[in-house]
Amino acid sequence: MQRFRSSTAVSVAVLIGVLARSPGASAAAQQLDCVLTDTADQLGSESRPIGVVFDENAKTVQVQLGSQTYNLSNVSISNIAISGNVDNYSLGIDRSSMGIVWQQYGADKPVTEFGRCRRADHAAAAGTH
């Protein structure tokens, strides 16, 4: 019986080690470089960069648009999508197509912008939240 417990403990330790090294278990923040290229009113009218840093484990999303930084709340991160909002802004990213939607809600009407993202070439810095 002692031998069985010992081998089970070793098997569990190995399994935990494998899971800890799997890509989905990474605790590091990931960065996306995106470009907003279209608005709902005029296709092809915009071309401005927007950076997105997200941490799946901490459920945080930070958006860099020009000189503005937005720390989103109501964050949802799944295998399918990344979303969140702050003040009068909301973000949605389809993880399969890497399409992005950025919306600003104003007094007159919402402004909706669309674009594409790609994974950043460099790893997100650890303290960028």
JOUR-V594334 format. One record per residue. N is the residue number from 1. RES is the residue in one small letter. SS is DSSP state (alpha for helix, beta for strand, coil for the rest). Layout:
((N	RES	SS) (N	RES	SS))
//
This chain:
((1	m	coil) (2	q	alpha) (3	r	alpha) (4	f	alpha) (5	r	alpha) (6	s	alpha) (7	s	alpha) (8	t	alpha) (9	a	alpha) (10	v	alpha) (11	s	alpha) (12	v	alpha) (13	a	alpha) (14	v	alpha) (15	l	alpha) (16	i	alpha) (17	g	alpha) (18	v	alpha) (19	l	alpha) (20	a	alpha) (21	r	alpha) (22	s	coil) (23	p	alpha) (24	g	alpha) (25	a	alpha) (26	s	coil) (27	a	coil) (28	a	coil) (29	a	coil) (30	q	beta) (31	q	beta) (32	l	beta) (33	d	beta) (34	c	beta) (35	v	beta) (36	l	beta) (37	t	beta) (38	d	beta) (39	t	beta) (40	a	coil) (41	d	coil) (42	q	coil) (43	l	coil) (44	g	coil) (45	s	coil) (46	e	coil) (47	s	coil) (48	r	beta) (49	p	beta) (50	i	beta) (51	g	beta) (52	v	beta) (53	v	beta) (54	f	beta) (55	d	beta) (56	e	coil) (57	n	coil) (58	a	coil) (59	k	coil) (60	t	beta) (61	v	beta) (62	q	beta) (63	v	beta) (64	q	beta) (65	l	beta) (66	g	coil) (67	s	coil) (68	q	beta) (69	t	beta) (70	y	beta) (71	n	beta) (72	l	coil) (73	s	beta) (74	n	beta) (75	v	beta) (76	s	beta) (77	i	beta) (78	s	coil) (79	n	coil) (80	i	coil) (81	a	beta) (82	i	beta) (83	s	beta) (84	g	beta) (85	n	beta) (86	v	beta) (87	d	coil) (88	n	coil) (89	y	beta) (90	s	beta) (91	l	beta) (92	g	beta) (93	i	beta) (94	d	beta) (95	r	coil) (96	s	coil) (97	s	coil) (98	m	coil) (99	g	beta) (100	i	beta) (101	v	beta) (102	w	beta) (103	q	beta) (104	q	beta) (105	y	beta) (106	g	coil) (107	a	coil) (108	d	coil) (109	k	coil) (110	p	beta) (111	v	beta) (112	t	beta) (113	e	beta) (114	f	beta) (115	g	beta) (116	r	beta) (117	c	beta) (118	r	beta) (119	r	beta) (120	a	coil) (121	d	coil) (122	h	coil) (123	a	coil) (124	a	coil) (125	a	coil) (126	a	coil) (127	g	coil) (128	t	coil) (129	h	coil))
//
